[in-house]
Amino acid sequence: MTYVRSTDGTRIHYTRSGRPGGPPVLFIQGLGASKSGWALQRLATAPWYQAVALDNRGAGRSDKPHGAYDLEQMADDAIAVLDDAGIDTAHVVGASMGGAISQILAVKYPERTRSVTLACTAARNHAWREELLASWRANAVDGGMGAMSAEAMRWVIGPRSFRRLVPATGWLGPLALRRPSHAFAGQVDALLAADHTLVDRLGEIEVPVMVLVGNQDILTPRGDSEEIAERIPTAELVVISGAAHGFMIEHASTFNRILLDFLRRAERAWVRSSEPSAGSSSTDLAASA
């Protein structure tokens, strides 16, 4: 198991898989979720890409300090992972809260990103979503993670897939019942305290960006993704029909096909913009994806 100390001393756990020397892809998961939530994407990208997946502080095998967390610090955690892995630049893929972290990373560390994929996420919280997150936090703290799991599940998984995917609750986002409630609360606090001025800086992003959303997502609806795509000049918006918030699991084959196509195009664009001697092997790998 690989760990790195972040800037404040918190231990962050991450894994590397896929093709050694391939174009690196950094996967950042959402609220309460561990890197296991990217299992199907890491498998799909493995033949061509080097996948780096981290456990955000408060989830998985990373440290779970008490107190409120901060999204900007969590972006710094991701940079610490890249530094420890010896990766200068990566394609960044973030979902939900991980998408918010990815937006911060792309704005704060533009030199570290080759492309950004923002899945089922938002640039700011609406009042109704802040109230919902606060209620999840209260239920988790007062009654444990199980007290809010059934309610959260209905916001994450589409109605058609609800029964089929109920057994996956051990590794789906806020439904991961073994997560300590104080760590989940800390992540919620980070979301509730997020700096909404970030939305005004999204136009600074220059690398290719794909914004992905399911048309049945009720937690981060299509309007959130449309706002992000409108503010980033290089962004393309992709809407997956019949998909809800957890579509990287619920509609994994469609999600993976779209992601691989975008990564291939983004890697070619990055190579063209780099020095002629840089990334030649990556071009061959990405072109075959």
N, C-alpha and C positions, 0 to 999 in steps of 0.2 A: 504494500500500500504506500502511496506517495503523498506526502504532506509538504506544505510550504507555510511559513509564517508570513502573515500579511503585515501591513505597515503598523498595525497596533498590537501585533503579537499573536493574534488569533490564528489557530491552525486551520488551514483549508485543505481538504482532501480532494484529489483529482486522479483521474486515470487517463492513460493514453492507449489507443487501440487503432486498428486499421493498418494502412500501408506505411511503413517507415519511410520517411523522406517525402511522402506525398504532401500536397498542399494542406496546411493545417486548418481545421475547423474547430472552433471553440463553441461548445454547447452550454447554455446557461438556462437552468430551469426556473420554474415559477414558485409561487407561494407554497411553502411547506414541502415542496418536492425535492427528492434527491436526484442525482444523475441517472438513476435507473429509469426515470421517465423518458430518457432519450435512447433507451435500449434498441428500439426498432430503427431509429435513425442512424445510430452508430453502426449497426449491422449493415444497413443499406449503403452507407458511405465507405465502409471498410475496404473494398477492393481498390479504391482510387485515392482516398483521402486519409490523412492522419487525424483522427478524432480525439479531441481533448475535452473531457467532460468533468466539471467540478461540482462538488456539493457546496451550495451557498452556506455561509455561516448560519447556524440554526437548523441545518438539515443534514441528513445522511451521516457520514463519518466526520464531518467538519465539527469544530468546536461549537458549543451552544451557550455562549455567555448570556448572563441575565441582563435585563435592561433593553432599552429600545435600540434597534439597529438603524443604519443609515444607508440609503441606496447608493450614494456616492462612494461610501466606504466599501460597499459590496462590489462596485465597479473596480475599485482599487484591488480588491481581493482577486478579481479575474485577471488583472494585469500582473499581480504577483505570481499567479499560476503560469501565465505565458512566460514571464521572466525565468521562473524555475525550470520550465520545460525547454528553455533556450529558443523560444519562438519570437521572432521580431514582429511578424504580422500574421494575422489569421482572418479567415472568414468567420464572422461572429453570428451565431444563431441563438436567439433568445425568445422564450415563450412567456407570455403573461408578465409576472413580475420580472422574469429574466429578460423580457423585451424592454422593460423600463430601464433595467440595468444596462442593457446593450445600447440604448439610446444615449445614456450618460457616457458610456465608454467611447462611443463613436464621436461624440462632441468633445470630450475631454482629452482623448488620446487618438486623434485622427490618424496619426502616423502608425498606429498599431493595427488598423483594420484594412482588409482587402475588400470586404463587402459586409453587409449587415442584412440578416433576415429577421424580421420582426413579426412574430406569430402571436395571434390572439392577445394583443396588448393595447396600451393606450399611452398618450402623452400627458394626460392629466386625469384626475379623478372627478367624477360628477358627485353631487351631494348624495344621490341615492346609493352610489357604490361605496362611498365613505361610510354611510350608515350600515350597509350590509357587512362590510369588513369589520366594523366596530362590533356588530352583533356576533359575528363569528369569533372574534377575539374574546368577547365576554363569555360566550358559551364554552370555549376551550379552557379558559382560565377557571371558570366556576364549576364546570362539570367534566372537564377532561376532553380529550380530542374526540372521543366517541360521541359526546353530546352534540357536536355540530356536524358530524360526518354525513349523516343522511341528508341534511339540508344542503350542505355544500355540494354533495354529489349531483343533485338535481340542477345546479348551476353550471356544472362542468361537463356533464355527459348529456348528449341529445336523448330525447325520450325513446327513440327506437332502439338505442343501444344500452339503455339504462340497465335492463335485466341481464343482458349478455355480459356487461363489463363490471357488474357489482363485485365479482370475486377479485377484481384487480385493485380493490380499495387499499391494499397494503402498500401500494407504491404510486398511487395517484395523488399528487398535490396535497391539498389540505385534508385529504381523506386518509392520509397515512397515520393510522391510529397509534403507532408506536412512537411518534414524534412527541417530545416533551412540550407541554402546553406553553411554557414560558418562552421557548424558542419560536414557536408559531406566533405568539403574541408580539415578540420582538420584530419579526418580519412584517406583521401587519402594521406595527407602529412606524416602520420605515416607509411603507406605502402611504400611510395617512399623513406623514410629515414631508412627503416628497415636494421638492421645489418645482412649482408649476411654471416658473420662468424658462424651464428647459424647452418648452414648446416654441419659444421665440428663437431658439438657437438651432433648431432642426435644419434650417436652411443652410447651415454651415457644412453639413455632411456632403462630401463630394464623391464618395465611393458608391458603387451600385448598391441599391437597397431594394429588397423585396418585402412587401407588407402582405401578410397572409391572414385571412379571417374566414371563419365558417359562417354561412348565412343563417345558421340557427344558434349562433353564439349569443347568449343573453347576458353574460358577465362582462364581456368587452365587445359590444355590438359593432356592426359594420361601420357605423358612424365614427367610432374611435379610430379605426384603421384608415378611413377616408381622410380624416383630419391629418394624420401622420403623412400619408402619401401626398396630400396636397402641399404640405410644407417642405418636403424634401425634393429638390429638383430632379434628383437621380432615381426617384422611387417608382416602382411599379406595384400596382395593387392587384392581388389575386384573391378571388372569392371562391371558396370551395362549397359547392351545393350540398345541402343535407348535413353539413358538419357543424358541431358545436365547439365549445371551448377546448375540450380535450382531444382535438382532431389529430394530433400527432400519434395518438393511440387508436382512436375510434375510426379514423380514415387514414391509417398509416401508409397504405400503398399509394394513394393519391398524393398525400403529403410528401412522401419520399420522392416520387417521380418529379414533382414540381421543384422540390429542393435541389435535386441532382441537376436538373436542367439549369436552374439559376446559378448554382455553384460553378458549373462548367463555363457558362458565359462570363461570370464574374472573374473567374481565374484567368481566362483569356484576356479580359480587359486589364487586369492587374499586371499581367506579364507584358502587355503592350506598353503600359505606362512606366515600366521599370527599365532599368539598365539592360542593354542587349544581353549581357552575360548572366543576368539574374533570372532564375526561374525557368530555364529552358526545359529541365526535366519535368517541372510541374506542368508545363504546357502539354507535354505528351500524355501525362497521367490524366489531367483533367479532360483532355480532348476525347479520351477513350471512355469517359464515364457515361 
